[in-house]
């Protein structure tokens, strides 16, 4: 009997040792999580496409309701940065840190400043591009702003990423996709021109009973949301009275302004957008060999953290200045007025989260399948145009020609994003 008990104790001890040893090996083998599959990369791109196409619509909604863009962008910048922190401290900390694949906290202490500077440079140009876009939405419209900035990003940024990535994407698919995107851009420009002409006709035919001087009495008691959706019986989205009352309520006044201002802002934003992804690519893959020998590349999570730090700092500095020295004849504000302005703050905070997670997903997908293919998220005008039509009544009461051009543009964008995603390659990790 004693011998049997001894055997059982030995068996239990051996079993316990095997279990503990297996768990130890499992923890040792569990390395930092990196997205490597093509399917996972495409899922990330699709989610990023939705998020990055939605947050501009929220900023446009707040501007049309009269909220100062300085206030909105300060709120947006806060949650945009918090999204990067969340990604860094969750996904960036999954698994055991190793010398070749350190996790987020371990990599903060390493001598990787050349890559850090690339990441922070990307954050600076993205912040400038997003800030400029906020003003362009008012001057040119949500859909057209997104179309033009996306086109510049694809032409410059995607080409740079293709060569930086060592041509891992299939050129015979990638560049025809870029061509499809450019065709959609031309159609988008035609949509804008046609819709602008339609609006001029509406305003010129406006009855004398509803001139600019009588709009206040005509729209008395109508809620802002009614004006955005055209739900009131007297005001229909797309009508001349709708356009006049929108000008009265919005924060950025655009009537009488030179159209060149809006185009200049758009092209500045597009140049900024075209540079941030290649800069991030250099930060994570060190194609120019700026790191010292033996120093691992920045992981996508660490690079995104530094990227977001510089994006946040630039946004805060510029918008503090704009509070007291506004641009484009906007009214002055102050920190006190900003902290007291809770009207629409929740929406602005949501926009920041969407943009932050959208950028993080784009970079995760790009690290796995190539940043050139990840630029497929630049088809975000698909999403923005949808919100522009549903929320803001863009193109309502327009001509048949405008509708035909709009449908052709959306169709070509769908083709473009499908072709760019089909060009995805797979990065080889060493």
N, C-alpha and C positions, 0 to 999 in steps of 0.2 A: 504493500500500500504506500509506504514511504517512497519507494522507488518510482511509483506511478506519479505521485505528486511532484517529485523532482523532475521527471520527464516533462510534465505539463508546464512547470515553471520555466524550464529551458525552452520549450516550444514557444511560450508566450514571449520570452525575452528575445528570441530570434525573430519572431513576427514583428515585435515592436521595433527592433533594429532595422528590419527591412522597410517598414513603413516610414520611419523617420529618415532613413537614408534616401528613399524614393522622393519624399517631400523636399529633402535638401537638394537633390539633383534637379527637381522640377523648378525650384526657386533659382538655382544656378543657371538653368537653361532658358529661363524666361527673360528675354532681353527687351530693351525698349521697343515699344510698338512703332512700327513704320508701315504705312500703307504701301503695298507693293503690287497688288493685283490691278489689272486693267479695268475689271468690272467695278471694283471699289472706287477707282479713280473717276469713272464716268458718273457714278452715283454722287460723288462729291461735287463734280462739275454741275450736275443738274440742280442739286440743292443750292449751290452757290449762284447759279443762274437765277433762280427764283428770289433768293434773298437780295442779291445785288440789283435786281430789277424792281424790287418793291420799295426799298428805303427811299429812293428819290421821289417816289410818288407821295410818300408821307411828308417829306420836306416841302413839296409843292403844295400839298393840301394845307399845311400850316401857314405858308406864305400867302395863299389865296384867302385865308381867314384873317389876315392882318397881323400875324405874329412876326416880330422883327427877326430877320435871319440870323442876327448876332446871338440872340437868345436861343434860338433853335439849335444853332451849331455848337454852342457851348454844352447844351444838354446831350446832344448827339455824340460829341467827342468823349464825354465821360463814359458812357456805356460801350462805346466802340473800343475803348481801352480795356474796360473790364472784361469784355469778351476774349481779348487776347490773354489776359491773366488767367481766365478760367481754362482756356485750352492748354496753356503752359503748365499749370499746376494739376491738371487731370491727365489728359492724354500724354503730355510731355513727361509725366512722372510714372507712367505705367511700365512695369518691368524693372529689371536690375540694370543699374548703370555699369557700363563696361568702358574700357579705354577707347575702343573703336566706335562705340555708340553710347556716349554719355547722355544721361537724362538732363532735364532742364536745369535743375539746381547745380548739378555737378559741372555743367558747361559754363555757368556764369563766372567761375573762378579761373577759367583757362585763358591763355594768351591768344585770343582769336580776334583782335581788334580790327585787322583789315576786313574781315568778313562782317564784323559788327557795323563798320562804317558803311559798307554796301547796303546792309539791311536798313540802317537808319536813313541813308540817302533815299532809298525807295519809299520810306515812310514820309519823308518831307515832300517829295513830288506828288504822292497820292493825296496828302492832306491839302496841298495847294490846288490840285485838280478838283477834289470834291468841293472845296470852298468856292472855287470859281463856278462850278456847275450849279451851285445853289442859286446864284444870281442869273445864270444863263437860262434856267428853267422859266424864270419870269419873262425874260426878253424874247425868247425864241420858242418856248414851249417844251414840255417834258419829252415828247417823242422825238422831235428834231434834234434837241440837245444830245440825247442818248445816241441817236443814229450817227451824228457827225463825230462825236468823241470816240465812239466805238470804232468807226472807220479808221481814224487816225491811229488808234491803238493797234488795230489789226495790221495795218500796212507797215508800221514801224516796229511795234513791240513783238508781234508774232515772228517777223523776219529775224529780228535779233535773237529771240529765244531759240529759233530753229538751229542757228549756227552755234549758239552757246551750248545747246544740249547735245552737240556732236551729231546732229542730223539723225537723231533716233526716231523722229517722226517720218512718215512716208511722204516724201516731197511730191510724188505724183498725185497724192490725194490732198495734202495740206494746201498747196498753193492754188489749185483750182477752187478749194474752199474759200481762200482769201479772195479770189476773183468773184465768187458768188456774193461774198459779203460786200465787195465794192459795188456790184450791180445793185444790191439792195440799198446801198448808201445813195447812189444816184437816184433811185426811185424815191428814197426818203426826201431828198432835196426837192424833187419834183412835187411830192405831196405837200411840202411846206409852201412852195411857191403857189401851188394851186389853191391851197387853203387860205393863204394870205390874200390872194385875189378875191376869193369868195367873201371874206370878211369885209374887204373894202366895198364890195357891192352892197352888202347888208347895211353897212353904216351910211353909205351914200343914199340908200333908199329909205332910211329911217324917217318915219312920219314926224312932222313938226310937233305933234302932240307929245312925242317921246324924245325930245331933244335932251342934250346933256344937262340942261338946267332943270328939267322936270323929273329926272330919274329918281331923286330922293323921295318925292311924293308918290311916284309910281310904284316904288318898291317898299314903301313903309310897312313894317310889320312882317316882312318876309325874313325868315331865318337864313343864316349863311349856308346851311346845308341844303336848303331849298334852291339856293342860287347855284350851288355846285352841281346839283343833280338835275336842275331844271324842273323840279317837281311842282313848283307853284303854277297855278293856272295862267297867271298874267305873264310869267317869265318862263320862256322855254330855252333850254340849253342850246347854244349856237345862235340865238337871235341877237339882233343889234342891241337891244336893251340889256340882255344878259351880258354882253361884252362891255357895255358902258358901266353897268353896276359892278362888275368884277373889278374894273379899274379903280372904282371908288373905294372898294373894300380892301383890296390887296395891300401888302406892306411895301412892295416895290412898284412904283408907278412907271409904266412903260409907254403910255401914249405921248407922242411928240418927241420921243427919243430917237436918235439916229440908229437905224438897224445895224450899222457897222459895229456899234458897241457890243451887241449881243453876239455877233459872229466872231469878233475879236476875243471875247471871253471864252467862247466855245473852242476856238483853235488853241488858245493857251491851255485850257483844261485837257484837250486831246493830246497835246505834246507831253504834258505831265503824266497822263495815264499810260502813254506808250513806253515810259521809262521805268515805272515802278516795278513791273514784273521782271524785266531783265536784270534790274539791280538785285532783286530778291533771289533770282536764279544764281547770280554770281556769289551772293552771300552764302547760299547753301551748298554749292558745288565747287566753288573756288577754281573755276576754269583758268584763271590767270595766275594761279599758283602763288598767291600772296601770303599764305599761311606758312609758318615755320614747319620744318620736317617733323613729323610725329604728332602734330596738333590735328585733331579730328575736325572735319567740316562741321559747321553749325547745323544742328538738326532744324527741321522746318519749324518746330515749336519754339526753339530759342531765337531763331531768326525772326519769327513773327512777333515775338515779345519786343525785341529791339526795334523792329519796324514800327510797331504800334506806339512805343514810347516816343519816338521822334514825331510821329503823326499827331499824337496827343499834345505834345509841347508846342509845336508850330501852330496848331489850331487854337490853343488857349491864348498864346501870345497875340496872334493876329486878331482874334475876336475881342480880346480885352481892348486893343487899340481901336477896333471898329465901334465899340460901344461909345467911346467919347469922340472919335473922329470917323464917322461913318462915310461910306462911299456911295456914289450914285444918288446923292440927295436924300438919303434915308434920314429919319429923325435921330437925334442924339439919344443915348440911353445912359445907364450907369449900372454899377454892380448891384446897388440897392434895388433898382427897377428890375434887373434880371432875376434876382432872388425872389422878388414878389410876383413875378410873372408865372403863374401856374396854369394858365390857359393853354392847353396843348402840350404841356411838359411830358406827360406820359407817352404821347405819340412820338415826340422827339427822342426820348430815351429808347423806345422800341426801335426807331430807325437806326440808332447807333448799334444796338445789338444785332440787328439784321446785317448791317454792313460788316461788323466785326467778324461774325461767324461766316458770312459769305466769303470774305477775303481769306480767312483761315482754311475753309474748305477748298477754295481755289488753289491755294498753295500746296495743300496736302495732295490734291489730285495732280498738280503739276509736277511735284517731286516724284510721283510714281509713274506717270505716263508721259511726262515731257511738258514743259511750260508752254510750248507752242500750241499743243493740243488743248491745254487748260485755258488758253485764250478764247476758246469757244464760248466762255461765259460772256464775252463781249457781245454776244447776241442778246444781251439783256434788254435791248430796245423792244424785243418781243413782249417781255413782261411789262415794261414801262408803258408801251403803247396800249396794252390791254387796260392797265389802270387809268391811263389818260382818257380812254374812251368811256370806261365805266364810271369813274369818279368825277371827271371834270367836263364831260361832254365835248371833248375835242372832236372835231370833224362833223358834229351834228349840224344838220341843215346845210351841208356842203353840197357841191355839185357832183354829178355822176362821175365826171372826170377825176375828181379828188378821191372818190370811193374806189374807183378802179385802180388808181395808183397806190392807194393804201393797201388794198388786197394783194397787189403784186409785190409790194415791199415786204409784207408779212410772210408771204409764201417764200420769197427768196431768202429771208432770214432763217426760216425753218430749214431750207436746203443747206444754207451755209453752216449752221451749227451742227447738223448731222454729218456733213463732210469733214469738218474740223475734228469732231470727235472720232470719226472713223480713221483719222490719221494717227491716232494714239500709238505710241510705241511703249516700250517698257525699259525703265532705267535699270542698268546693271549695278548692283551694289557690290562693293569690294569688301 
